[in-house]
Amino acid sequence: MRIISITSGKGGVGKTAISANLGIKLSERGWRTALLDCDFGLANLALNMGLEPKRTLRDVVEGPCSVADALTPGPGGVQVLAGCSGIPALASLDYDKLSELALGFDELEAHFDFLILDNAAGLAPPVLSVSAAADETMLVFTPDPSSMMDAYASAKLLFQMKPGAQVSCVVNNVAAPDEAKVLFTKLHTIVQDFLQERVRYAGCIRRDEAVVRSNRRRQPVTVYDKRSGATRDFVELAGHVSGMPPCEPQKVSFITRLLRRRRELAA
């Protein structure tokens, strides 16, 4: 199972929409895909997908409910583990509690090809810990200069925590693919020159009114308008992601890696 953390230095760049639509398109291509809402303070993945889950991560934390039983079927066959907002144990990332859940998450590895983590935005240590524990990180940014700067800051801190991390970039809300490639090249050059690290280009999502309308209807754009330009971009993104060579297999589970990162930060 490939675990991909989708994150951003700046909020409001469309990270959750990219998580949802990428997960849907990977699932439609035949890959067994699960989505996990890792914004433990302000979870909205299920809301944005128009889902009304009977169980959430809160039920898993407070029990008795297994991780598998808390999954909610979503569009295209993707499975969603919904988060919940305002739960202190999750907002503060109670790692002792998460440690007890490790077995449940380990069981997912035998049943899915991809686990997409809709990570929180920002540069806080818990956010970076999720990305560092994942196999790969997908960094989302927009043409906004502040978004570019925050993306670089996020990459810098991640590479400091995990040298050689596998980082790919998705440029959202662009007028055309050429604009996205120019922006990516700028970021890549800065990362290479100042951090001596590399980032990869995963794709772009064009500026599309269908995205705005789909958000208002609480539907992923790939469900709302299958012929939109943004939907075509997500089809390409899913194809690119599934075609990327996987990282070296991890010998320990995601939760164990997450706990390890937490202990390193506390040391």
Stockholm file with secondary structure:
# STOCKHOLM 1.0

chainA/1-267         MRIISITSGKGGVGKTAISANLGIKLSERGWRTALLDCDFGLANLALNMGLEPKRTLRDVVEGPCSVADALTPGPGGVQVLAGCSGIPALASLDYDKLSELALGFDELEAHFDFLILDNAAGLAPPVLSVSAAADETMLVFTPDPSSMMDAYASAKLLFQMKPGAQVSCVVNNVAAPDEAKVLFTKLHTIVQDFLQERVRYAGCIRRDEAVVRSNRRRQPVTVYDKRSGATRDFVELAGHVSGMPPCEPQKVSFITRLLRRRRELAA
#=GR chainA/1-267 SS CEEEEEECSSSSSSHHHHHHHHHHHHHHTTCCEEEEEECSSSCCHHHHTTCCCSCCHHHHHHSSCCTGGGCEECGGGCEEECCCSSCHHHHTTCHHHHHHTHHHHHHHTTTCSEEEEEECSSCCHHHHHHHHHSSEEEEEECSSHHHHHHHHHHHHHHHHHSTTCCEEEEEEEESSHHHHHHHHHHHHHHHHHHHCCCCEEEEEEECCHHHHHHHHTTCCHHHHCTTSHHHHHHHHHHHHHHHSCCCCCCSSCHHHHHHHHHHHHHC
#=GC SS_cons         CEEEEEECSSSSSSHHHHHHHHHHHHHHTTCCEEEEEECSSSCCHHHHTTCCCSCCHHHHHHSSCCTGGGCEECGGGCEEECCCSSCHHHHTTCHHHHHHTHHHHHHHTTTCSEEEEEECSSCCHHHHHHHHHSSEEEEEECSSHHHHHHHHHHHHHHHHHSTTCCEEEEEEEESSHHHHHHHHHHHHHHHHHHHCCCCEEEEEEECCHHHHHHHHTTCCHHHHCTTSHHHHHHHHHHHHHHHSCCCCCCSSCHHHHHHHHHHHHHC
//
